[in-house]
Amino acid sequence: MDIRFSGSRPGTAPLTWGQRAIWDTIQRTAPDDHYFNFGRVLAVPRRARPLTVTRATEVLRALVERHESLRTRLGEPPYGTADGGPEPWQVLEAAGAVPVTVSEGDPERLRDALARTAFDYRNEWPLRIGLVVERGEVTHIVLVFCHLAADGLGAEVAVTDLRLLLLRGSLPGPPPPSPLDLARWQGSERGLKVARIAAEHWESEYRRIPPTMFDRREDAPADPPIWRARLVSRAMDLAVRRIAAVRGTSTSTVLLAAASVLAGKVGGHDVCAMLPIVGNRFRGDTAGAVTTLSQEGLFVLDLRRGDFTELLRAAKPAALRAYRSAYHDPAERDGITERISRERGTPIHPYCCFNDMRFADQVDASPDERTVRDALAETTLGWPLSQEKLNCRFCLHVTGEPGGLGVSLTADTRHLSRPAMEHYLLDLESLLVEAAFREVLEPVG
């Protein structure tokens, strides 16, 4: 079945900075670009039941009509680029029909099935929809997003809006800015000023960072070359919360600093360059936007500054600089990369990413040392993914899990072996547990 929608306007525009950043990444990862698909499962609220398939499609139509990114695809520009080749633009459609898969059984299995194949970015809508039914009633709604349409925070906005539509039948206020609006703002004088400030940071730091964090190994890689190791640790979760509470910072900054310390150690560098994924929702009008705003920032930490406590102190302002640098024009960043690579006589790119995918930050100084160390026995490590291609050499993802902190390392074994990946994650856990109790700490301030 289909959901037929009729929006308020069609339109075309260049890709936004976030769309261009993820499009470049998708192209470098193809044909394994299904890696970037992600889904959400919404259990139908009890107050919205019983929910018929017909009613569910009406609610989903309202969602698609409100958020223009969900009916925006890649298309041809009205003119070619300077070299004559086609440059993709975003094309917003006013009307169309989105297919819906109706299924019985496990909603997470349906989510995984819908996310298993790459999107057809020019011909397919950037949202796949599934309805799980039981005895004729819809119990779960499954949404699978193309990363060109939404990032993690944008998907959460969509799910929140969907829940409100189920409960209230409508949403308050006007729709938030769309990718079309964002592209026009980014091309304005104010947008270009923001881009220039970010570019200054990339240019100054690219002159002093290592050319890359992980050189190619001489021995044979694994087959396939890309693997993911995943650690789930309650001990690390408790330790990170304690350090953040005591040091007056966020758990994300603690993890970013610790990840950088170990990346520098493994790569053999005194300076670490890490690319944290930043949500870029600092402007009030973008907080409720369903689009992809996330981009890489540039975090640089001089590891010669002292012990982990000193490095953590230096990491706080370095993280703020990284966050500001993330809202940038990818084309301008590419130009900086090419120019400084020529000046230094070698390609410059960290290929080292950090993505904290949690939506809440909880700090807590109360866990005692025995509780944290006893929790080490619960730590698990597995290998959930392998594939042929990835756009990076080292990608660290942080999630909140029922069993503690989930830390996944996806790496290219031509640059980091599987044993080294495992050691990295276990060393990260050890570093943070030791740092939480290395000295008697009193909360700052």
C-alpha positions in Angstrom: 0.0 0.0 0.0 1.0 3.6 -0.4 0.7 6.8 1.6 -0.2 9.6 -0.8 0.9 13.1 0.3 0.4 16.6 -1.0 2.8 19.2 0.4 2.7 23.0 0.2 5.5 23.6 -2.3 8.0 22.1 -4.7 11.5 23.5 -5.1 15.2 22.9 -5.9 18.4 24.1 -4.2 22.0 23.1 -3.8 22.6 20.5 -1.1 23.0 21.9 2.4 26.4 21.5 4.1 25.1 18.5 6.1 23.7 16.8 3.0 26.9 17.4 1.0 29.0 16.0 3.8 27.0 12.8 4.1 26.7 12.5 0.3 30.5 12.6 -0.1 30.7 9.9 2.6 28.0 7.7 1.0 29.9 7.9 -2.4 33.1 6.8 -0.8 31.4 3.8 0.9 29.3 2.5 -2.0 28.3 -0.2 -2.6 28.3 -0.8 1.1 26.5 2.5 1.7 23.5 0.7 3.4 25.9 1.2 6.4 24.4 4.7 6.8 20.7 3.6 6.9 19.2 3.7 10.3 15.8 3.0 11.8 13.4 3.8 14.7 10.6 1.6 16.1 7.7 3.4 17.7 5.4 1.3 19.9 1.9 2.7 19.4 1.0 4.5 22.7 -1.8 2.8 24.7 -3.9 6.0 24.5 -3.8 5.9 20.7 -5.1 2.3 20.5 -6.8 0.7 18.8 -5.0 2.0 15.7 -6.2 0.9 12.3 -4.0 0.7 9.2 -6.1 3.4 7.6 -5.6 5.8 10.6 -1.9 5.0 10.8 -1.5 6.0 7.1 -3.3 9.3 7.8 -1.0 10.1 10.6 2.1 9.2 8.6 0.8 11.4 5.7 0.7 14.3 8.1 4.3 13.6 9.2 5.6 13.5 5.6 3.7 16.7 4.6 5.1 18.6 7.6 8.7 17.7 7.2 9.9 18.5 3.6 13.2 16.5 4.0 11.1 13.3 3.9 10.0 14.1 0.4 13.3 15.5 -0.9 15.5 13.5 -3.2 18.6 14.1 -5.3 18.2 15.5 -8.7 19.9 17.3 -11.5 20.8 21.0 -11.0 19.6 23.7 -13.4 23.1 24.0 -14.6 26.4 22.0 -14.6 29.4 22.6 -12.4 32.5 24.4 -13.8 34.0 21.2 -15.1 30.8 20.3 -17.0 29.8 17.4 -14.7 26.4 17.1 -13.1 26.4 18.2 -9.4 23.4 16.8 -7.4 20.9 19.2 -6.0 18.1 18.6 -3.6 14.7 18.3 -5.2 11.6 18.8 -3.1 8.4 17.3 -4.4 5.0 18.7 -3.5 3.1 15.4 -4.1 3.7 11.7 -4.4 3.2 8.3 -2.7 5.4 6.6 -0.2 5.2 2.7 -0.1 4.3 1.1 3.2 5.2 -2.5 4.2 2.6 -4.2 6.4 3.9 -7.1 8.4 3.3 -9.3 11.4 5.9 -10.4 14.0 9.0 -8.7 15.3 9.2 -4.9 14.6 13.0 -4.9 15.0 13.3 -7.6 12.4 11.2 -5.5 10.0 13.4 -2.5 10.8 16.5 -4.4 9.9 14.9 -5.8 6.7 13.9 -2.3 5.6 17.4 -1.0 6.3 19.3 -3.8 4.6 19.7 -2.3 1.2 21.0 1.1 0.1 18.5 3.8 -1.0 18.1 4.8 -4.6 18.9 8.4 -3.8 17.4 9.9 -7.0 14.3 7.7 -7.4 13.3 6.5 -4.0 11.8 8.6 -1.2 14.3 8.9 1.7 11.9 7.2 4.2 10.9 3.6 4.4 7.8 2.8 6.4 6.6 -0.4 8.0 3.5 -1.2 10.0 3.4 -4.2 12.4 -0.1 -5.5 12.9 -1.6 -8.0 15.3 -5.2 -9.1 14.8 -5.8 -6.2 12.5 -4.5 -3.6 14.9 -1.2 -1.6 14.3 1.0 -2.2 17.3 4.3 -0.7 16.0 5.4 1.8 13.4 8.8 1.4 11.8 10.7 4.2 10.1 14.0 3.7 8.3 15.7 6.9 7.2 18.1 7.7 4.4 20.9 9.7 6.0 20.5 12.4 3.4 17.0 13.1 5.0 17.8 13.0 8.7 20.6 12.4 11.2 20.0 10.9 14.6 18.6 14.0 16.2 16.4 14.7 13.2 15.0 11.2 13.4 14.2 11.7 17.1 12.2 14.8 16.1 10.3 12.8 13.6 9.5 10.1 16.1 8.4 12.6 18.7 6.1 14.3 16.1 4.7 11.0 15.1 3.9 10.1 18.7 2.2 13.5 19.2 0.2 13.0 16.0 -1.0 9.7 17.2 -2.1 11.1 20.6 -3.4 14.6 19.6 -4.1 14.4 15.9 -2.1 17.6 15.1 1.1 19.5 15.8 1.4 23.0 17.2 3.1 25.8 15.3 4.5 26.2 11.8 6.8 23.5 10.3 10.5 24.0 11.2 13.0 25.0 8.5 13.5 22.6 5.7 16.7 21.6 3.8 15.6 24.1 1.1 15.5 26.9 3.7 18.8 25.9 5.2 20.6 25.8 1.8 19.4 29.3 1.1 20.6 30.6 4.6 24.0 28.9 4.2 24.4 30.7 0.9 23.6 34.1 2.5 26.1 36.6 3.9 25.5 35.4 7.5 25.9 31.8 6.4 29.1 32.5 4.6 30.5 34.3 7.6 29.9 31.2 9.8 31.6 29.1 7.2 34.7 31.4 7.1 35.1 31.2 10.9 35.0 27.4 10.8 37.5 27.3 7.9 40.0 29.3 9.8 40.1 26.6 12.5 40.5 23.8 10.0 43.3 25.7 8.2 45.3 26.5 11.3 45.0 23.0 12.8 45.7 21.2 9.5 49.1 22.8 9.5 50.1 21.1 12.8 48.3 17.8 13.1 49.9 14.5 11.9 49.2 13.8 8.3 47.0 10.9 9.4 46.4 9.0 12.6 46.8 5.5 11.3 49.3 4.5 8.7 48.9 1.4 6.5 50.1 -1.8 8.1 52.6 -4.0 6.4 50.9 -7.4 7.1 47.8 -8.7 5.4 44.4 -7.3 6.5 41.4 -9.4 7.5 38.9 -10.6 4.9 36.8 -8.6 4.5 38.9 -5.6 5.6 36.3 -3.7 7.6 35.3 -5.0 11.0 33.5 -3.7 14.0 34.3 -4.6 17.6 31.6 -3.7 20.2 32.2 -3.4 23.9 29.4 -3.0 26.5 30.7 -2.0 29.9 28.8 -0.9 33.0 32.1 -0.2 34.7 33.1 2.3 32.0 29.7 4.0 32.2 30.0 4.4 36.0 33.6 5.6 35.7 32.9 8.2 33.0 29.9 9.6 35.0 32.1 10.0 38.0 35.0 11.7 36.2 32.6 14.1 34.5 30.9 15.0 37.8 34.2 15.5 39.6 35.9 17.5 36.8 32.8 19.6 35.9 32.6 18.5 32.3 30.4 16.3 30.1 30.7 12.6 29.8 31.1 13.1 26.0 34.2 15.3 26.6 35.6 12.7 29.0 35.2 9.9 26.4 36.5 12.1 23.5 39.7 12.9 25.5 40.3 9.3 26.5 39.6 8.1 23.0 42.1 10.6 21.7 44.8 9.6 24.2 44.6 6.0 23.1 44.3 6.8 19.4 47.5 8.9 19.7 49.2 6.0 21.5 48.2 3.4 19.0 49.1 5.6 16.0 52.4 6.7 17.6 51.7 10.5 17.6 52.1 13.2 20.3 49.2 15.1 18.8 45.8 13.5 18.2 43.4 14.8 15.6 39.9 13.4 16.0 36.8 14.2 14.0 33.8 14.3 16.4 30.4 14.2 14.8 28.6 17.3 15.9 24.8 17.8 15.8 24.9 21.5 14.8 21.6 22.3 16.3 22.8 25.4 18.2 20.4 27.8 16.4 17.0 27.8 18.0 15.1 27.5 14.7 17.0 24.3 13.8 16.3 22.4 17.0 13.1 20.9 15.6 14.3 20.3 12.1 14.1 16.9 10.5 17.1 17.0 8.3 20.8 16.0 8.4 22.7 18.7 10.2 25.5 16.6 11.7 29.0 17.2 10.4 32.6 16.4 11.4 34.4 18.9 13.7 38.1 18.9 14.2 39.3 18.2 17.7 43.0 18.5 18.3 44.7 17.5 21.6 48.4 17.8 22.4 49.2 14.6 24.3 52.4 16.0 25.8 50.5 18.3 28.2 50.7 15.8 31.1 48.6 13.1 32.7 45.0 12.4 31.9 43.7 15.0 34.4 45.7 17.7 32.6 44.6 16.4 29.2 41.0 16.4 30.2 41.4 20.1 31.3 42.8 21.0 27.9 40.1 18.9 26.2 37.2 21.2 27.3 38.2 24.3 25.3 39.5 22.1 22.4 36.1 20.4 22.3 34.3 23.8 22.1 36.5 24.8 19.2 35.8 21.5 17.5 32.0 22.0 17.9 32.2 25.5 16.3 34.2 24.1 13.4 31.6 21.5 12.6 29.1 23.9 10.9 31.2 24.4 7.8 31.1 24.3 4.0 32.5 20.9 2.9 33.7 22.3 -0.4 35.7 24.9 1.5 37.1 22.3 3.8 38.1 20.2 0.7 39.9 23.2 -0.7 41.8 23.7 2.5 42.8 20.0 2.6 44.1 20.0 -0.9 46.1 23.3 -0.4 47.7 22.3 2.9 48.4 18.8 1.6 50.4 20.4 -1.3 52.2 22.7 1.1 53.2 19.8 3.4 54.0 17.4 0.6 51.7 14.7 1.8 47.9 14.0 2.1 46.4 15.4 5.3 43.4 13.7 6.7 42.9 12.2 10.2 40.6 9.4 9.1 39.7 9.1 12.8 36.1 9.7 13.9 34.2 9.9 17.2 30.4 9.8 17.3 28.6 10.0 20.6 25.1 9.0 19.7 23.5 9.4 23.1 20.9 12.1 23.6 21.3 12.6 27.3 24.3 13.3 29.6 24.2 12.0 33.1 27.0 12.7 35.6 27.3 11.0 39.0 30.1 11.2 41.5 28.7 8.6 43.9 29.9 5.3 42.6 32.6 3.8 44.8 35.7 2.1 43.6 34.6 -1.4 44.6 31.3 -1.1 42.7 33.0 0.1 39.6 35.7 -2.6 39.6 33.3 -5.4 40.4 31.3 -4.3 37.3 34.3 -5.1 35.1 33.2 -8.8 35.3 30.1 -7.9 33.3 31.9 -6.4 30.3 31.2 -8.1 27.0 33.0 -7.8 23.6 31.7 -9.0 20.3 32.2 -8.6 16.5 28.8 -7.6 15.0 29.7 -6.4 11.6 32.2 -6.8 8.7 32.1 -5.4 5.2 34.3 -4.5 2.2 34.4 -0.7 2.3 34.3 2.2 4.7 35.0 5.9 4.2 37.2 6.1 7.3 39.9 4.0 9.0 38.8 4.4 12.6 35.2 5.2 13.7 34.3 5.1 17.4 30.5 5.1 18.2 29.2 5.6 21.7 25.6 4.5 22.7 23.7 4.0 25.9 22.8 0.4 26.5 20.8 -1.4 29.2 24.0 -3.1 30.3 26.1 0.0 30.4 28.0 2.1 27.9 28.2 0.7 24.4 31.4 1.6 22.5 31.8 0.3 19.0 35.0 0.5 17.0 34.6 0.1 13.2 38.1 0.1 11.6 39.9 -0.8 8.4 42.2 -3.7 9.2 44.7 -2.4 6.6 45.4 0.2 9.2 44.4 -1.3 12.6 44.3 -5.1 13.1 41.5 -6.9 14.8 43.6 -7.7 17.9 44.6 -4.0 18.1 40.9 -3.1 17.9 40.1 -5.4 20.8 43.0 -4.1 22.8 42.0 -0.5 22.1 38.5 -1.0 23.6 39.7 -2.8 26.6 42.5 -0.2 27.2 39.8 2.5 26.9 37.8 0.9 29.7 40.9 0.4 31.8 42.1 4.0 31.3 38.7 5.4 32.4 38.3 3.1 35.4 41.8 3.9 36.7 41.3 7.7 36.0 38.1 7.7 38.1 40.0 6.5 41.2 43.6 7.4 40.7 43.4 10.0 43.4 40.9 11.3 45.9 38.9 13.7 43.9 36.7 16.5 45.1 34.1 18.0 42.8 35.2 21.2 41.1 33.7 24.5 42.0 
